[in-house]
């Protein structure tokens, strides 16, 4: 009985970890950068209202202003970065 309950909790933990994927949605077309900086090259453009899988976010402070960069997964499997200017999501910070 006890081992069955433990197995169920393990399966529940695995299911929660798999379902924990986070997403970012952009309210308008924005550039996707190759790194988390405006000085990086543009790798493409985020499509309006498209959901992008997102690993994490980075905060950049410039001239006293805070900007959040979301690391998103592109349809080709590569990663890019969009800012929080027109994109949002509940995403954990990068480590």
Number of C-alpha atoms within 10 A of each C-alpha: 5 6 8 9 10 11 11 11 12 12 12 12 12 11 11 11 10 9 9 8 11 16 19 24 20 21 15 15 14 17 18 25 23 19 18 21 14 14 9 12 12 15 16 14 14 24 16 14 13 14 17 20 20 23 18 19 23 17 15 14 9 8 5 7 7 11 16 19 25 31 27 25 18 17 9 6 8 10 18 23 28 28 24 18 13 13 21 17 18 11 18 13 14 12 6
